[in-house]
Amino acid sequence: MSNYDQQLNELRVGTRTSLTIEKEDFLSFREVLVQMEDFKHFRGVAKQGGILIYTYEKEARS
């Protein structure tokens, strides 16, 4: 399991409340994220400077 897989799973099960992704890591992170069956439950919010904060939502986004 890759580091991103592990971190996303921690978000999913609730042992982690958020995950911060730097701009330069986004493309490699996204490759892992979109392969998740429940990827629509992950919510990313863009912050200034290209930083993204991901959380896991109970309901999938549309």
Secondary structure, DSSP 8 states (H G I E B T S, - for coil): --HHHHHHHHHHHTS-S-EEE-GGGHHHHHHHHTTSTTGGGEEEEEETTTEEEEEE-SS---
